């Protein structure tokens, strides 16, 4: 299978996974909110946000592992890949144990007057806090194995594990109706158990798919650990800043506005996460090829893939996000029977922030492929962290949630601009090429989409209007993308893919006769 065909195949696999899991997770969120209630759901979102602050280490290590595995895969150095995986597993184990210890020590301080939690829910909250810590530990152990599967572009197995996790969460949400004990604690136990199941599935998948994952004869090496640790240290800083901005904002909202604000913010993050997965499917499929290109010494192809990821990631996310921006109030009313206050507002601003992020989504991977991440992570991380003091000062002076989320979007837009400027210095990206290849290519389709959706909203008054907005606006948008958003070679590839899908559908639908 050629590299292009592999990217296309993996994209379809990941898209299928995202569409399936997004629908399940959104329905699961509805069930959990109905069973737990706004207060308990807000408490759960708060505790997960705090505990997951430490998961930034796992995310950074996973990115580092995948980068080195893909890099050496491009050089066909499989022995070095085995060494990297063994040393990465050791680091994850040590970091996971250290994270659990830190969470245990911090727990007494967090629950001693820092959190705004109803007194009658404090005992249950402490139990949930411990169970979520277990989830983080096993998630950390799974990270290098996940990076191994992605580096080898085994997206079918990656998708299968993720779908299994999602289905288990749905089953757990449905089972809450049958539980007579504390449902908040019961749900936390379910989430912790699913993390253990996910780790076991990753181990089995790696042992089955990648023969050298048995790691026989591979030894621990100080030089490899230093390389991984050095790359991870700066990558961890950047990931920490991103996680702190997202999760720390939940803490600030809790301090000033209480658990109901956490519930609305947690729901908005859930919407953003599921919607982001649609565009992230293509980016995830391209990333291994991007890393391998740099490993093989083909910098030009690596940059082209980074720009393609940015443009395609934005266009795919905008396909879903733009009609949701116009119809969010109706969608929230249909989705959640008793939504917390300001839920639609939080959802809108989260989607807008992700749209800005998608404009440069391929550039961080290009910087990681080259390996020059120190200065890049310092600047981007510092800008992201500004969101916390800005939100704190806003709320301290009586600002509304609207103004807080507007600050969230403004920081994201600033970070996207900084990524382009830093990429000029770090990976010799031509800013004019970026503007011509990405910004100008997405401008017309987005303008067309926005105008069509706005026209429908102004003219049509119907309970299920969002269906019309999505269908008519989406059709106009896809036509604009095809004729103005794609290069000639991309249009040719699109036609080839459409023809291939059509042939397969016709072949599967044709009657087969036995002799």
N, C-alpha and C positions, 0 to 999 in steps of 0.2 A: 504494500500500500504506500502511495506517495505521501509526502509530507502534507500537501494541500488536501488530498482526500482524507488523510487522518484527522486534520483539523476540522474538516466539514463533518465527518462521522462523529467525532467526539463532541462537536457543538450540538448536533441533533440529540445525542445521548443525554448531554447535560441539560438541554432545553426540555426534553421530555421529563427529566427528573424534577426540574424547577417548577414546571407547570403543575405536575402532580403534587409535589410536596407543598407548593404555595397554597393551593386550594385546601389541602388537608390542614396545614398549619393555621390558616385563617379561620377555618371552621373550629379547629381545636381551641384557638384563642377565645372564640365565642363561647364554647362550652365551659372553659375554665373560668372565664369572667362570670358566667351565670352561676356556677357552682360555688366559687370562692367569694364572690361579691367584690365590689370595687375596693374596699379597704384591704382585705386579705390579698387581692391581686396586686394592689399597689405595694404592700409589704414585700411580697414575693419578688416583684420587679426591682425593688430597692436592694434587697439582699443579693439578688443575682448580679445586679450592676456593680455592687461593692466587691463581691468575691471575684467577679470576672475582671476586675482591674488587674489582678495578678495573671490572668490568662494571656495578657499581652506578651509575657515571656514565652509562652508556648507558641503563640502566633509568630513571634519573631524567629524562634528556633525552627519552626516548621518552614518558614520562608527561606531561612539560611540553608536548611537541609535540602530543600527542593532545588535551590539555586546551585549548590555544589554538585548534587546528583545529576541535574540536567546539563550543567557545564561539562562535567567529565563524560557524560553520555555522548555529548557532541564530539568529544575526543576519542570515543570508543574505549575509554579506560575503565573497564568494569571492576577491576581489582580495587582501584581507588574508591569507587562507589561503595563497595562493601565496607571498606575502612571508615568511610564517612558515616555510613548508617550505624555501625557499631558504636562509634564514639558519640554520635548524636543521641542514641538511645541512652547511653550512660549519663550524658548531660541532662537529658529530660528527666531521668529518674531522680537525680540529685536535686534538680530545680523543683520538681514536683514535691519532694519531701520538704524542702526548704519553704515552699509556698504554703503548705499545710501548717507548718510550724508558725509562720508569720501570721496566718489567718487566725490560728488559735490564740496567739498572744494578743492580737488586735481586737478580738471579739469582746473581751471584757470592757475595753474602753469604748467601743462603738455602741454597746448596749447600755452603757452607764450614762445616759442622759444626752448622748450625741444624736442618736436617731429619734425622730418623732414617730413613735409607735404606740398605739393604745396599750395601756397597762395590762389589760387582760389578754393581750396577744404576745407579750414579751417572751414567755416560756416557749411557746410554739415557734416564735421567730428565731430563738437561739438554736432550737433543734434543726430548723430549716437551714440556718447558717452553716451548721456542721455538715449536713447532707450535701449542700451545694459545694462545699470545700472538697468533698469526696469526688464530686463530678469534675471539678477542675483538675484534680490529680490524674484521673484516668484520661481526661481529654489531653493533658500534656503528654502522657505516655503514647497516645494514639497519633500525635502530630508527626513524628518522623516517619511513621509507617504510611500515613496519608501522603506525606511528601514523596515517599518512594513510589507510590502508585501513580501520583500525578506526573512525576518526572518520567516515568515509563509510559505515560499517556494511557493508562488503564482506566479510562473514565467509566466504563461499564460497571466495574467493581466499585469504584468510588460512588457512583450513583446508586447502586444497589444497596450499599451500606447506609447511605443517607436516607433512602426511601424506607428501609427497615426501621431506622430510628424514628422517622416521622410517623409511621404507622403505629409503632409502639406508644408514642405520645398520644395519638388519637385514642387508642384502646384504653390508655390510662385515664384520659379525660372522660371517656364514656363511663368508665368504672367508678368515677367519683360519685355518680348518682346512687351507687349501691353501698357506699361507705358511710358507716354511722359515726366513726371516730372523727378526729380533727382532719378535715380535708386538705388543709394547707400542708400539714406534715406528711400526709399520705401522698400528695402530689410531689413533694420534694423527694420522698423515698423512691418514687417512680423514676424521676429524672436521674437520680444517682445510679439506680440500677441500669438504666438505659446506657449510661456512660461506660459501665463495665461491659455490657454486651457489645457496644461499639468497639471497644478495645480488643476484645476477643475476635470479632469479625475482621478487624484490620490485620491482626496477627495471622489468621488463617488465610486471608486473601494474599498477603505478601508471600507466605510460604508456598502457596499453590501457584501463583502467577510468575514470580521472579525466582528462578532456580537458585541463584547465588544468595538469595535472602536467608538461606540456611546458615550463611556466615561462617562456614567451617574454615579454620585456619587463620581467620582475621584477628589481629591483635589491636589493643589500644595503643595509640601513638600520641605523644605529647604534641608533635608538630601539627597533627590534624586537629587535635582539641584546641590548640592555640588559634589555628585558622578559623575554626568554627566559632570559637568564643569571641575572637576579635571582630569578625563580621557580624556576629549576633549582638555584640555589645551596642553598636551604633544602631543596628536595626531594631533592637529592643527599645532603645530610647525613642525612636520614631513611633513604634507601635504603642509604647506606653503613653506617649502624648496623645495619640489618636484615641486610645481606650479611655484615658483620663478625661479627655474632652467629652466623650459620649456618656460614660458612666458617671463621671464627676458632676455633670450637669444634673443627673438624676438626684444626686445628694443635695445639691444646692436647691433644687425645686422642693425636695422634701423638707429642708430646713425652713424655708419661707412659706411654702404653700401646702405641705402635708401629703399624705398618701394618695389622695385623689389626683393630684397633679402627677405623681409617679405613675398611677394607673394610665392616665391619658398619654403621658410620654412613653411608657412602655409599649402601649398599643401602637403608637406612631412608629416606634423603632421596629416593631414587628412587621408593620406594613412596609417600611423602607427596606428591611432586610429581605423580605420575600420578593419585592419588586426589583431590588438590586440584583437578586439572583438571576433574573432573566438576562440582563446584560452581562452579568458576571460569567455566565456559561461560556460565551464566546471568548471572553478575556482569559478564562481558565484554560480553554482549549488551545489558545495561541501561546500562552506563556512558556510551556516547555519548549516549543519550537524557537521562541525568542532567545531563551537561555542557551539552547544548543547551538544557535547561529553564532552567538558570541564565543562560545567554547570552540567552535570550528574556525574562528577568525574572520567571520563574515559580518563585519560591523554594519555595512550598508543594509543587508537584509534584516538585521536586528532592529535598526531604526525604522525601517518600513513597517515591520510587524508592530512596533510600539505605536506608531501613528495610526495604523489600521485598527489596533485594539482600542485606541482612544475614540476614533470616529465611530466605529461600529458599536462600541459599548454605549456611547451616548445615544446614537440613533435607536438602538434596541430598547434602551431604558425609556427614552422619550415616547416611544410608541405606546407604552402603558401609562406613563406618568402624566402626560399632558391632559388627556381626558379626565383622569382622576382629579387633577387640580380644579377643573371646572365642576365636577360632579361629586366632590368629596362629601358634602353634607348628606346627599341622598344615599351614597354608598355606605356611610357610617350608620345611618338610620336603618338601612336594610340589614347590614351585617350584624350590628350590636343592638339588641333591644333596649338596653339601658347603658348607654355609653357615658363615661365620665365627662365632666365639663371640659370644653376646649379640645376635645379629641380630634375633630376635623381640622382645627387650626394647626395643631401639632403635626398632623399627618401631611398637610400641605407644605409646611416649611421644611419638613424632613425630606420630602420628594424634591423640592427645589434645590436643597443643599446637595443632594445626590446628583442632580443634573449637572451642577457645577463640577462636582468631583469627577463625573464621567468624562468630561472634556479632556482630562489629562490622565485618565486611568492607566494608560499604557506606559507612561513615563517613569513611574517608580520602579516598574519591573525592568526597564531598560537600564536605569541607574544601578539596580542590584546585579544585573547581568555583567556590567562592567566592573562592579566591585568598589567604586569610589563613592562611598555613601556617607562618610563622616560629616562633611560640611553640609551636604544635602539634608541629612536627618536633623542636624542642629537647627537649621533655619526653619524647616517645615514643622518640626516638633514645637519649637518656641511659638510659632504663629498659632498652632492649634491650641496650645495651652492658654492663650489669651482669652479663649472663650469662657473659661471658668471665672476669672476675676471680673470680666465684663458683665457676665450674668449676675454675679453676686452684687456688684455695685448697682446694676439696674434694679434688682429686686429690693435692695436695701433702700433705694430712693423711691419705691412705690411703683415701679414699672409693671405693666401687665405682661402676661405670658406671650402676647403677640410680639412685644418689643424684645423679649428675651430670645424668641425663636428667630426674629429678624437679625439679631446679632449673630446667632448661630449660622445663618445663611451668609452673612457678610464675611465672617471669618473663612468660610469654605470657599467663597469666591476669591478672596485674597490669597489663600493657599494655592488654588489652581493657577493663578497668575504667577506665583512664586515658583511653582514647579517648572513652568516653561522657562523662566529666566535662569533657574539653576541648571536645567538640562542643557542650556547653551554652554555653560562652563564645564559641566561634568561629563557629558557624553557627546559634545560637539554638535548638538542639535541646532539646525538652522531655524530660527524663529519664524522667518518668512515662509519656509516650507511648512511649518506647523500651521500657520494661519491659512495658507492656501489649501493644505491637505485636509485639515480638520474643521476649523472655524467657518470658512467660507462654504464648505460642503454641507454643513448642517444648518446653516442660517435659513436658506429658502424653505426646506422641508418643515422646519419648526414654525416659521412664520405662517406657512399655509395651514398647518395643523391648528395653530392657535386661532387663526381667523375663522376657520370652519367651525371649530368647537364653540367659539364665542358667539357666532351667528346662530347656531342651533340653540344655545342656552337663552339667547334674547328672544327668539321667535317661538320656541316650542315650550309648552307647559304640560308636562306629562310625568306621572310617577316613575315610569321606567325609561325616562328620557336618556339616561346614561347609556342604554343599549344603542340608541340612535347616534348619540355623540361619538361613541367608540367606533361604530361600524362606518358611518359616513366620513367622519374625520380621519379614521385610520386608513380608509381606502385612498382618500386624497393625499394623505401623508406618505403612504407607500409608493404611490405614483411619483410624487415629488422626490422621494429618496432615489428611486430608480433612475429618473432622468437628470437630476441635478446633484444628488448626493454621492453617486458612485462614479468612479473612473470607468473608462471604456473597458479595460480588462476585467474590472469587477462586475460590470454588466454582463460581459460574456460568461464569466464564471457563474453568475446568478442564473442565467438562462440554461447553462449546462446542468446545474444542480436541479433546476425545475424540471428539465427534460428527463433527468435520471430518475427523479421521484415519480414522475408521471409514468415512465416505462415500468417501474417496479409495481406501481399500483395497478396498472393494466394487466401485468403479468400475474399478480396475485388474484385478480378478479376474474381472469379468463378461466373457463371450465377445463378441467383435466380429465381425460378419459383413459381408463385402463384398457390394455389390449385384451 
